[in-house]
Amino acid sequence: MPRSTTIAALGGLFVGSVLTVAATKLLTADAGSMKKKKEENTETPSTQPPRGFVLPAELSGPATNQTDQINFLSDIMNRLWPYINVSGSDMIRETVEPMFKDMMPGPMASLKFTKIDLGKVPMIIDNVVVHDLKDGNVQFDMDITWDSDSDIQLKADYLGSFGVKSIKLNGRMTFLLKPLTNVLPIVSAIQYAFTNPPELELDFTGLANIADFSFIDKSIRAVMQEVMASMVVLPMRMMYKMDLASDYREFYQHPVGAARITCVRGRGFVEEKKTFGSNDIPDVYCNIKLGCEKVWKTSVVKNNLSPEWKESNDFLLCDNDQIVSIEAWDEDNGALDSDDFLGTADVTVGDILLAGKTLEVELQQDNKGTGAYVTLHCGICKFSLSDLTSLKGPTAANQLCGLLTVIVTKALDLPLDRKDAASSVKITYAGQEYETGVVVDAPGYDAINPVYDIAFRVPLTVGVTESAVKLELMNAGQVLGETIIKHADLAAATNQTLSERRAVGDSGAAIEFSVSLAGVAQSDETGPPSRPPSPSTAGATKNKVRVSVVSGHGFKVQKRRGFLKKDDVPDVYCQIKFGSSPKVYRTTTIKNSVTPRWKNASSEYQMSSNNQVIVLDVYDENRKGEDDFLGKARITVGKVLLGGGLMELELQENGAGTGSFILIRCDKIKGPKGIA
């Protein structure tokens, strides 16, 4: 494994562990830590909350403003952060160091932490949405933003020391409290994951500085995203058991279904003007993916400015906030002529469904509209444990006929010395292999009775459904025993599910698991419409809000040294994101101004809650190289509306104010028939 790839994997592993610690401490703060916090706030009477601490409405009464509650969890995180830093450092060391031996190549396997300091800047939590109680489960979603000043140092034999001096993390997490019981602790387990791959940057020091080289930065980020996706991005969920006796097989969260995404048509593509020869009419194809699923490529429509595909692909869907990402390309067949990028767009599955299942999106480059559009259609096909008709086919190309789910909870009575244990379970089905994590002897782990608590989802196509499932208990590459689950036994089981503890091998070891087989229920839709929906009816909802950028001040002139070099007056533009929508709106650039003013710089959004967050990123545009980041601001739409619709925000960078400000405006838009 190249050094850069190893460093990237290490970074992804570490951040996943930090998130586990933070989520665990936030949601399971014990009475002892709360008592310590109260003692430290001695200037505040015990009958009142600490200054700056915002109680939720259920505790503080009707006088508390709903729009102020957005900082409630951030306030808790802020109070807990010193304790998270200390106890979290110990947990990370105990959890991650044993993994180095198994996961890292060569001398990197000897990695040890010499220092873990998560810094003084806590994670910011906002944009919280609590869903309706469903099937006795509680789900809530929130944005996680962390711009840390951490200091993490590691050392490996023969390689020396290196570390991480800052972590930038931005993403949306979903938490599932399931199942609920009538006895304490009420919640048996907490499951959590990023809904979509988060934005992640690590600033390395020492020998890991290789990761900062621009020419390998993209590969570094790709590997970190891959590691994160394998740990804590849907459909993978991390889990904290409140009730240690609870059985993961009983509260595993199955996918919502299969999202059948149809790439319908495009329009607005333009010819490439040629100085010599005829103009190039694009040969357009699209690359489409949902969340962490594999990229699906449409066919190529030759020489067409308004291509039509009407092609579909099924993706596993776990949450309607998962993002469908589209990239449009112009295919070039020359040996030295790479395909031309035509633009990209992101939209959530929920956005498509709210628009009547068909939505036209504008492609963007550098967050600027290109004038080219692609129409997408989305239907949801549910999985069924009672109807396996779809497994017999036929199905259309790129469509699923079923889903196999294998859950491995634990193994028991491994015939090994504890110090030699490094066990895992390997699953083989239709030529594909999957494997649990490796459990070794470490504090808090029972290596002789290892707990895995992991699920594998295998999308099925016609032709592979008759295969058997093989489970092998492994230790350091050696097979300790195996068991076979035949398709006929699975099909004959109640609800096509086998949940067992089976002996494997001849030494008394056993594996606890479940295997289930589900068909795909027929969709109740007739497919995408022949024409795009009318703009007057598509996506009509009760509430919309227009967010506008009005003006700014306090921006600074960068002094330049050198003969005939002019000072750099910033060319300012803003990017806006709203709520959980992936849509990014970019204003025009105001050239050479420390007090920029914009005209008609606005974008409209669906508004479902006053707690939806407006995220503002501000940049100084450069003619060459990357644009300079000038700061970020976040605020709830409700707070702006209650302030009269206008609010001046100070930009923040590295947890501190920059002295630069942006004035934004929010206006509610009346819906049809006068509904606001």
C-alpha positions in Angstrom: 0.0 0.0 0.0 1.5 3.4 -1.0 2.4 5.7 1.9 -0.2 8.3 0.8 -3.0 5.7 0.7 -2.0 4.4 4.1 -2.1 7.9 5.6 -5.5 8.5 4.0 -6.9 5.2 5.4 -5.5 6.2 8.8 -7.2 9.6 8.6 -10.6 8.1 7.8 -10.3 5.5 10.5 -9.3 8.1 13.1 -12.2 10.5 12.2 -14.7 7.7 12.3 -13.5 6.9 15.8 -13.7 10.5 17.0 -17.3 10.6 15.8 -18.1 7.4 17.7 -16.8 9.0 20.9 -18.6 12.3 20.4 -21.9 10.7 19.6 -21.7 8.3 22.5 -20.8 11.0 25.0 -23.4 13.4 23.7 -26.3 10.9 23.8 -25.3 9.0 26.9 -23.8 11.6 29.2 -23.7 10.0 32.6 -24.8 11.6 35.9 -21.2 11.9 37.1 -20.1 14.1 34.3 -23.3 16.2 34.6 -22.6 16.6 38.3 -19.0 17.8 37.6 -20.4 20.3 35.1 -22.8 21.7 37.7 -20.0 22.1 40.3 -17.9 24.0 37.8 -20.7 26.5 37.1 -20.7 27.6 40.7 -21.6 31.2 39.8 -25.0 30.0 38.4 -27.8 29.0 40.9 -28.6 25.3 40.7 -32.2 26.1 39.9 -31.2 27.9 36.7 -29.4 26.7 33.6 -25.9 27.9 33.0 -25.5 31.2 31.0 -25.9 30.6 27.3 -27.5 27.2 27.8 -30.8 27.0 25.9 -33.3 24.5 27.2 -35.8 22.8 24.9 -39.4 23.9 25.0 -40.5 20.8 26.9 -38.3 21.9 29.8 -38.3 25.6 29.7 -42.0 26.3 29.0 -43.8 28.2 26.3 -41.8 31.4 26.8 -38.7 29.9 25.2 -38.4 30.7 21.5 -38.4 27.7 19.2 -35.9 29.3 16.8 -33.3 29.7 19.6 -33.4 25.9 20.4 -31.1 25.2 17.4 -28.1 25.7 19.6 -29.4 23.3 22.3 -27.3 20.3 21.3 -24.3 22.5 20.5 -24.5 24.0 24.0 -24.4 20.5 25.4 -21.5 19.5 23.2 -19.7 22.7 24.3 -20.1 21.8 28.0 -19.1 18.2 27.4 -16.2 18.9 25.1 -13.5 19.0 27.8 -14.7 15.6 29.1 -15.0 14.2 25.5 -11.4 15.4 24.9 -10.0 13.5 28.0 -12.2 10.3 28.0 -12.5 10.3 24.2 -8.7 10.3 23.9 -8.5 7.2 26.1 -11.3 5.5 24.1 -9.7 6.3 20.8 -6.3 4.9 22.0 -7.9 1.7 23.2 -10.1 1.3 20.2 -7.8 2.3 17.3 -4.4 1.1 18.3 -5.4 -2.6 18.2 -6.7 -1.9 14.6 -3.3 -0.6 13.4 -1.7 -4.1 13.9 -4.3 -5.7 11.7 -5.0 -3.0 9.1 -1.7 -1.2 8.5 1.1 -2.6 6.3 4.7 -3.1 7.3 6.2 -0.8 10.0 2.9 1.1 10.1 1.4 -1.8 12.0 3.5 -0.7 15.0 1.8 2.7 15.2 1.1 4.1 18.7 -0.4 7.4 19.8 2.0 9.6 21.6 -0.5 12.4 22.1 -4.2 12.8 21.5 -5.6 16.3 22.0 -8.9 17.0 20.1 -8.4 20.7 20.7 -10.6 23.4 22.3 -13.0 23.9 19.4 -16.1 21.6 19.8 -18.3 20.2 17.1 -21.2 22.5 16.1 -24.6 20.7 15.9 -27.6 22.4 14.3 -30.3 22.0 11.6 -32.0 19.4 13.8 -35.0 17.6 12.5 -37.0 15.1 14.7 -39.1 12.7 12.7 -42.5 11.4 13.7 -42.6 8.3 15.9 -42.7 5.3 13.5 -42.8 1.6 14.4 -41.8 2.4 18.0 -38.5 4.1 16.9 -37.2 7.6 17.2 -35.1 9.2 14.4 -33.6 12.6 14.3 -31.1 14.2 11.8 -28.6 17.0 12.4 -25.7 18.8 10.7 -22.2 18.2 12.2 -19.6 20.9 11.6 -16.1 20.7 13.1 -13.2 23.0 12.4 -10.8 21.7 15.0 -7.4 22.8 16.3 -6.5 19.3 17.3 -3.0 17.9 18.0 -2.7 14.2 17.4 0.8 12.7 17.3 1.7 9.1 16.3 4.9 7.1 16.1 5.9 4.0 14.2 9.0 1.8 14.4 11.6 2.8 11.8 9.5 5.6 10.4 9.4 8.3 13.1 6.6 10.6 14.1 3.8 12.3 12.3 0.4 13.7 13.2 -2.7 15.7 12.5 -2.9 19.4 13.4 -6.4 20.2 12.2 -9.6 18.4 11.1 -12.3 20.0 9.0 -15.6 18.0 8.9 -19.0 18.9 7.5 -21.9 16.6 7.0 -25.4 15.5 8.0 -25.9 12.6 10.4 -29.0 10.6 11.2 -29.6 9.0 14.6 -31.9 6.1 15.2 -33.1 5.1 18.7 -34.3 1.6 18.4 -35.9 -0.4 19.9 -37.8 1.5 22.6 -38.9 -0.4 25.8 -40.9 0.3 28.9 -38.0 -0.3 31.2 -34.8 1.6 31.7 -32.7 2.6 29.8 -35.8 2.8 27.5 -33.5 2.9 24.4 -31.8 -0.4 23.8 -29.4 0.9 21.2 -28.4 4.1 19.3 -27.4 3.8 15.7 -25.9 6.6 13.7 -24.4 7.4 10.3 -23.8 10.2 7.9 -26.7 10.3 5.4 -24.3 11.1 2.6 -20.4 11.1 2.4 -19.3 14.1 4.5 -16.8 16.8 3.5 -13.5 15.9 5.2 -10.0 17.6 5.3 -7.1 16.7 7.5 -3.9 18.7 7.8 -1.0 16.4 8.4 2.4 17.0 9.9 5.7 15.2 9.9 6.3 12.3 7.4 2.5 12.5 6.6 3.1 15.9 4.9 3.1 13.9 1.7 -0.7 14.0 2.0 -0.7 17.8 1.6 0.9 17.6 -1.8 -1.7 19.0 -4.3 -1.0 16.4 -7.0 -2.1 13.5 -4.7 -4.7 15.4 -2.6 -7.6 14.0 -4.6 -6.5 10.4 -4.1 -6.0 11.1 -0.4 -9.5 12.4 0.0 -11.0 9.5 -2.1 -9.4 6.9 0.2 -10.5 8.8 3.4 -14.0 8.9 2.0 -13.9 5.2 1.2 -12.8 4.4 4.8 -15.5 6.6 6.2 -18.1 5.1 3.9 -17.1 1.6 5.2 -17.7 2.7 8.8 -20.2 5.5 9.2 -22.0 6.4 5.9 -25.4 4.9 5.0 -26.1 2.1 4.6 -23.4 1.4 7.2 -24.3 2.5 10.7 -22.2 2.6 13.9 -23.9 1.5 17.1 -23.8 2.1 20.8 -25.7 -0.5 22.9 -27.4 0.9 25.9 -28.7 -2.6 26.8 -25.7 -4.9 26.4 -28.1 -7.9 26.2 -29.9 -6.6 23.2 -29.7 -8.6 19.9 -28.6 -6.7 16.8 -30.7 -9.0 14.7 -33.9 -7.7 16.3 -33.3 -4.0 15.7 -31.3 -3.9 12.5 -32.7 -1.2 10.2 -33.6 -2.5 6.8 -33.3 -0.3 3.7 -36.4 1.8 2.7 -36.4 0.0 -0.6 -34.9 0.3 -4.1 -34.9 3.8 -5.6 -35.5 3.3 -9.3 -33.7 6.4 -10.8 -34.6 7.1 -14.5 -32.5 9.5 -16.5 -35.2 10.8 -18.8 -33.8 13.5 -21.0 -31.5 16.5 -21.3 -31.7 19.9 -22.9 -29.6 23.1 -23.3 -26.4 21.5 -24.3 -24.3 23.6 -26.8 -22.0 23.0 -29.7 -18.3 23.4 -29.1 -17.0 26.0 -31.6 -14.0 24.8 -33.5 -11.4 27.2 -35.2 -10.7 24.5 -37.8 -13.2 21.9 -39.0 -16.8 21.5 -38.1 -18.3 22.4 -34.7 -18.5 19.5 -32.2 -22.1 18.5 -31.3 -21.8 16.7 -27.9 -22.2 12.9 -27.5 -23.8 13.1 -24.1 -23.9 10.4 -21.3 -24.5 10.7 -17.6 -22.8 9.2 -14.6 -25.3 8.8 -11.7 -24.9 7.6 -8.2 -26.9 7.6 -5.0 -25.0 8.0 -1.7 -22.1 5.5 -1.6 -23.6 3.2 -4.2 -21.7 2.3 -7.3 -21.8 4.8 -10.2 -24.2 4.0 -13.0 -23.4 5.1 -16.5 -26.2 5.8 -19.1 -25.7 5.1 -22.8 -24.2 7.7 -25.0 -26.5 9.8 -27.2 -24.5 10.9 -30.3 -24.6 14.3 -31.8 -27.6 15.7 -29.8 -28.2 18.9 -27.9 -31.4 17.5 -26.4 -30.5 13.9 -25.7 -33.2 11.4 -24.5 -32.3 8.3 -22.6 -35.3 6.9 -20.6 -33.0 4.5 -18.9 -33.3 3.3 -15.3 -31.1 1.9 -12.5 -32.0 0.6 -9.1 -30.1 1.8 -6.0 -30.5 0.7 -2.4 -32.3 3.5 -0.5 -31.9 4.0 3.3 -33.1 7.6 3.7 -35.0 10.1 1.5 -32.3 12.7 2.3 -29.7 10.6 0.4 -28.3 12.6 -2.6 -28.5 11.6 -6.2 -25.4 13.0 -7.9 -25.3 13.5 -11.7 -22.4 14.2 -13.9 -22.9 14.9 -17.6 -20.0 14.2 -20.1 -19.3 14.6 -23.8 -17.7 11.4 -25.0 -14.5 11.8 -27.1 -13.0 8.8 -28.9 -9.5 10.2 -29.6 -6.6 8.3 -28.1 -5.3 11.5 -26.4 -8.7 13.2 -26.1 -10.4 12.7 -22.8 -14.1 13.1 -22.3 -15.3 16.7 -21.7 -17.0 17.5 -18.5 -20.4 19.3 -19.1 -21.6 19.9 -15.5 -22.9 18.3 -12.3 -26.0 18.5 -10.1 -27.0 17.1 -6.7 -30.6 16.5 -5.6 -32.1 14.4 -2.8 -34.4 11.6 -3.4 -36.9 13.5 -1.2 -36.7 16.5 -3.5 -37.6 14.4 -6.6 -40.5 12.7 -4.8 -41.9 16.1 -3.6 -41.8 17.4 -7.2 -44.2 14.6 -8.2 -41.4 12.0 -8.8 -40.0 13.9 -11.8 -37.6 16.8 -11.5 -35.5 18.8 -13.9 -32.2 20.0 -12.5 -29.7 22.5 -13.9 -26.1 21.3 -14.3 -23.4 23.5 -12.8 -19.7 24.1 -13.1 -17.8 25.8 -10.3 -21.3 26.4 -8.7 -22.4 28.4 -11.7 -25.4 27.4 -13.9 -24.5 26.1 -17.3 -27.9 26.5 -19.0 -28.0 22.7 -19.5 -30.6 20.6 -17.8 -31.3 16.9 -17.0 -34.7 15.5 -16.1 -34.7 12.7 -13.5 -37.6 10.4 -12.4 -37.6 8.4 -9.1 -39.9 5.6 -8.1 -39.6 3.6 -4.8 -39.9 -0.2 -4.9 -40.4 -1.8 -1.5 -38.7 -5.1 -0.4 -41.1 -7.9 0.6 -40.3 -10.9 2.8 -43.7 -12.5 1.9 -43.7 -12.1 -1.9 -40.7 -13.6 -3.7 -42.3 -13.6 -7.2 -39.7 -11.1 -8.5 -36.8 -13.6 -7.8 -38.1 -15.7 -10.6 -37.7 -12.9 -13.1 -37.7 -11.6 -15.7 -36.5 -8.1 -14.8 -35.4 -5.2 -17.0 -31.7 -4.3 -17.3 -30.2 -2.7 -14.1 -33.2 -3.6 -12.0 -33.1 -5.6 -8.8 -35.2 -8.7 -8.3 -34.5 -9.1 -4.5 -32.2 -8.5 -1.6 -30.2 -10.9 0.6 -29.3 -9.7 4.1 -26.7 -11.4 6.2 -26.3 -10.3 9.8 -23.4 -11.6 11.9 -23.7 -10.8 15.6 -20.9 -12.8 17.3 -18.9 -16.0 17.5 -18.5 -18.1 20.7 -15.9 -20.3 22.3 -13.0 -19.8 19.9 -10.5 -22.6 20.4 -7.6 -20.2 20.9 -5.4 -18.5 23.4 -6.7 -15.1 24.0 -3.4 -13.4 22.9 -3.6 -15.3 19.5 -7.1 -14.3 18.7 -7.7 -12.1 15.7 -11.0 -13.4 14.4 -13.5 -12.4 11.7 -16.3 -14.0 9.7 -16.2 -14.3 5.9 -19.4 -14.5 3.9 -19.4 -15.9 0.3 -22.4 -15.7 -2.0 -22.5 -16.0 -5.8 -18.8 -15.6 -6.1 -18.7 -12.4 -4.0 -16.9 -12.2 -0.6 -17.7 -10.0 2.4 -15.9 -10.0 5.8 -16.6 -8.6 9.2 -14.0 -6.5 11.1 -11.2 -8.3 13.0 -11.6 -8.6 16.8 -8.4 -8.9 18.8 -7.6 -9.1 22.4 -7.9 -5.6 23.8 -9.4 -3.8 26.8 -13.2 -4.0 26.5 -13.1 -6.8 24.0 -13.7 -10.5 24.6 -11.5 -12.1 21.9 -12.7 -15.6 22.7 -16.4 -14.6 22.3 -16.1 -11.8 19.8 -19.0 -9.5 19.0 -19.2 -8.3 15.3 -22.7 -6.8 15.1 -22.6 -6.1 11.3 -25.0 -6.5 8.4 -24.2 -7.1 4.7 -26.7 -6.2 2.1 -26.4 -8.1 -1.3 -28.6 -6.7 -4.1 -29.9 -9.6 -6.2 -30.3 -9.9 -10.0 -31.9 -12.8 -11.8 -29.5 -15.7 -12.1 -27.8 -15.5 -8.7 -30.8 -16.2 -6.4 -30.2 -20.0 -6.2 -26.7 -19.6 -4.7 -25.9 -20.9 -1.2 -24.5 -18.7 1.5 -21.2 -19.8 3.1 -20.0 -18.5 6.5 -16.4 -19.1 7.5 -15.0 -18.4 11.0 -11.5 -17.0 10.3 -8.5 -16.3 12.6 -5.4 -14.7 11.1 -6.2 -16.0 7.7 -6.9 -19.6 8.9 -10.4 -21.2 8.7 -11.6 -22.5 12.1 -14.9 -23.8 10.7 -17.7 -23.1 8.3 -21.4 -23.5 7.7 -23.6 -23.5 4.6 -27.1 -22.0 4.3 -28.8 -23.5 1.3 -31.2 -21.5 -0.8 -34.0 -24.1 -0.4 -33.8 -24.0 3.4 -33.9 -20.2 3.3 -36.9 -20.1 0.9 -38.8 -22.6 3.2 -38.2 -20.7 6.4 -40.7 -18.4 8.1 -40.6 -15.0 6.4 -37.6 -16.4 4.4 -35.4 -15.7 7.4 -33.1 -18.1 9.3 -31.8 -16.8 12.6 -29.6 -19.3 14.4 -26.5 -20.1 16.4 -24.6 -22.9 14.6 -21.6 -24.9 15.6 -18.6 -24.6 13.2 -15.5 -26.8 13.1 -14.7 -29.6 15.5 -13.6 -27.6 18.5 -16.9 -26.3 19.9 -16.9 -22.8 18.3 -20.1 -21.4 17.0 -21.4 -18.4 14.9 -24.6 -16.4 15.7 -26.2 -15.0 12.6 -29.3 -14.4 10.5 -29.9 -14.6 6.8 -33.0 -13.2 5.1 -34.3 -13.2 1.5 -36.6 -10.5 0.2 -38.3 -9.9 -3.1 -39.0 -6.6 -4.8 -42.7 -5.5 -4.8 -43.9 -4.2 -8.1 -44.0 -0.4 -8.2 -47.4 1.2 -8.5 -46.3 3.8 -11.0 -46.4 3.8 -14.8 -43.0 5.3 -15.3 -41.8 8.8 -16.1 -44.2 11.2 -17.9 -43.7 11.9 -21.6 -43.3 15.6 -20.9 -41.7 17.5 -18.0 -44.2 18.7 -15.3 -45.5 22.2 -15.6 -43.3 24.7 -13.7 -46.5 26.1 -12.1 -47.4 22.8 -10.5 -44.1 20.9 -10.1 -42.8 20.9 -6.5 -45.7 23.1 -5.3 -45.7 23.1 -1.5 -47.2 25.2 1.2 -44.1 27.1 2.3 -41.1 28.5 0.4 -38.6 31.1 1.4 -36.4 33.4 -0.7 -32.9 33.9 0.7 -31.0 36.9 -0.6 -27.5 38.2 -0.1 -27.7 42.0 0.2 -24.3 43.5 1.1 -21.1 43.1 3.0 -18.5 45.1 4.8 -15.2 44.7 6.8 -13.3 42.9 4.1 -9.6 43.6 4.0 -7.1 44.6 1.3 -4.2 42.2 1.1 -0.9 44.2 1.0 1.6 42.9 -1.6 5.3 43.5 -1.4 7.4 44.0 -4.4 8.0 46.6 -7.1 5.0 47.5 -9.2 2.8 45.0 -7.4 -0.7 46.3 -6.6 -2.5 45.6 -3.4 -5.2 42.9 -3.7 -8.7 44.3 -3.2 -11.0 41.2 -2.8 -13.4 40.1 -5.5 -16.2 38.8 -3.3 -18.8 36.2 -3.9 -21.1 34.1 -1.7 -22.4 30.5 -1.7 -25.6 29.6 0.0 -26.9 26.2 1.2 -30.2 25.8 2.9 -31.3 23.0 5.3 -30.4 19.5 4.1 -30.7 20.4 0.4 -27.5 19.8 -1.5 -28.3 22.7 -3.8 -25.6 25.4 -3.8 -26.4 28.9 -5.0 -23.6 31.2 -6.0 -23.9 35.0 -6.2 -22.2 37.1 -8.8 -18.7 38.3 -8.0 -18.3 41.9 -6.9 -14.9 43.0 -8.2 -12.4 45.1 -6.2 -14.6 46.0 -3.2 -14.3 45.8 0.6 -18.0 46.8 0.8 -19.7 44.7 -1.9 -23.4 45.1 -2.7 -25.4 42.6 -4.7 -28.6 43.0 -6.8 -31.1 40.2 -7.2 -28.7 37.7 -5.6 -31.3 35.3 -4.3 -32.5 31.7 -4.4 -35.7 30.0 -3.3 -36.0 26.9 -1.1 -38.7 24.6 0.4 -39.2 25.6 4.0 -40.5 22.9 6.4 -39.2 24.2 9.7 -38.0 27.4 11.3 -35.0 25.4 12.5 -33.6 24.9 9.0 -30.1 26.4 8.7 -28.8 28.9 6.2 -25.1 28.2 5.5 -23.1 31.0 3.9 -19.6 30.6 2.6 -17.7 33.6 1.3 -14.7 33.6 -1.1 -12.3 36.0 -2.9 -12.2 35.0 -6.5 -8.8 34.5 -8.2 -8.0 34.4 -11.8 -5.5 31.7 -11.3 -5.5 28.9 -8.7 -8.1 28.2 -6.0 -10.3 31.0 -4.6 -9.4 32.3 -1.1 -11.8 31.4 1.7 -13.0 34.5 3.6 -15.2 32.9 6.2 -18.5 31.1 7.0 -21.7 31.9 8.8 -24.7 29.7 9.9 -28.1 30.8 11.1 -31.6 29.4 11.3 -34.1 30.8 8.9 -36.6 31.4 11.8 -34.1 33.7 13.6 -33.8 35.8 10.5 -37.6 36.0 9.9 -38.2 36.9 13.6 -35.5 39.7 13.2 -37.7 41.3 10.6 -36.2 39.4 7.6 -32.8 41.1 7.7 -29.8 39.9 9.6 -26.1 40.8 9.6 -23.8 37.9 10.1 -20.1 38.0 11.1 -18.0 35.5 9.1 -16.1 32.9 11.2 -12.9 31.1 10.4 -11.1 28.5 12.6 -13.7 29.2 15.4 -13.1 33.0 15.5 -14.8 36.0 14.0 -13.0 37.6 11.0 -14.4 41.1 11.4 -16.1 40.8 8.0 -19.9 40.8 7.8 -22.6 39.8 5.3 -26.2 41.2 5.4 -28.8 38.6 4.3 -32.6 38.8 3.8 -35.3 36.2 4.1 -38.8 36.5 2.6 -41.6 34.0 2.9 -43.2 33.3 -0.5 -46.9 32.8 -0.8 -48.0 29.5 -2.3 -50.9 28.9 -4.6 -54.4 30.1 -3.5 -52.8 32.5 -1.0 -51.2 29.8 1.2 -48.1 31.2 2.8 
